[in-house]
Amino acid sequence: MELILKYFPHLSDIQKKQFSKLFDLYTEWNAQINVVSRKDIDELYLRHILHSLGISKVIQFKNGAKIMDVGTGGGFPGIPLAILYPECHFHLVDSINKKLKVVDAVAESLELTNVKTSHKRAEDINDRFDFIVSRAVTAMPNFVGWVKNKVNKKSSHELKNGILYLKGGDLTEELKNFPKAKTYNLSNYFTEDFFETKKVVHLPLKYKP
């Protein structure tokens, strides 16, 4: 929890309480349904929560923004972002229903009213969003295919509507056909070694009626 406060010192008391409850919630649920690797559960705040919040170092979501988290798994990056942005709307999507059982339980325990979940593939979501977030569920060309018609027409943020993708390693080959993609190194924001190769990729998407 100290790690979160190190980079986000201005959290409200409610947000502090919500973030502090995540470890016990995920430890308890992970014993029943494995949504975080066993070796990672002790590093939950570093490898999952703070990593998810890396998106907020690239963009500040405005009140009322709509965000879809595709392949959310146990709720990352959607749950930490929903805590950080209580006035935004988060739609967490996964094709594995038992993982969403964990997400629903965590959101209920934290009394998050800005989170909804869907047991669907991203292609089958009939809605539009300002941003679509995810943590390395597939290569970018595949991901674009899943979400290309899911973006709102009007952009109201500093970054244009589109994808915000958490990914690590050398992305040169993966992004070679996306000249508008911009990469932000999380090592510029977080000093821990874990973030040395971690990035946020912003890819604007055009609205398609």
Protein Blocks (a to p, Z undefined) as FASTA:
>chain_A
ZZmmmmmmmbcfklmmmmmmmmmmmmmmmmmmccbdfklmmmmmmmmmmmmmmmmmmpcc
dehiacddehklnopaklmmmmmmmmbccddddfbfklmmmmmmmmmmnopakbccdddd
fklpccddfbdcdehkbcfklmmmmmmmmccfbdcbfbdcddddddedjfklmmmmmmkb
ccddfklmpmbfklmmgccddddddddZZ
